[in-house]
Amino acid sequence: MNRAIIKTDKAPAAIGTYSQAVKVGSTVYLSGQIALDPTTMQLKDGIEAQIVQVFENLKAVCEAGGGGLADIAKLNIFLTDLSHFALVNETMARYFKEPYPARAAVGVAALPRGALVEMDGVMELLD
């Protein structure tokens, strides 16, 4: 099996026993990203800033893995308050163009470090 660990200083370092992403063949499995600033490792304040930082973190990991956000085939979004779903959609439209990835949005009771949003995904690198 052709497997590689993806790591970049442009996204937050792992805060647990996981890698930022793992590439297996042409598929890159992106670990969950919360709104930690990669330089300070501090959580951004407010839902809008958190959503933007999460997309920026995902973008950095995608680029380190040899792709970009447009290569994400499946995106999972976890929100502590589903009333922020419209803001996620609005912000996502600034980062993604059609065709959009498959996606799930799930309401959760809590996220690491008190984050309001977390996202993970699967990126497929095409030749």
Sequence and secondary structure as in RCSB ss.txt:
>XXXX:A:sequence
MNRAIIKTDKAPAAIGTYSQAVKVGSTVYLSGQIALDPTTMQLKDGIEAQIVQVFENLKAVCEAGGGGLADIAKL
NIFLTDLSHFALVNETMARYFKEPYPARAAVGVAALPRGALVEMDGVMELLD
>XXXX:A:secstr
  EEEE  TTS   SSSS SEEEETTEEEEEEE SB TTT  B SSHHHHHHHHHHHHHHHHHHTT  GGGEEEE
EEEES GGGHHHHHHHHHHH  SS  EEEEEE S  GGG SEEEEEEEE   
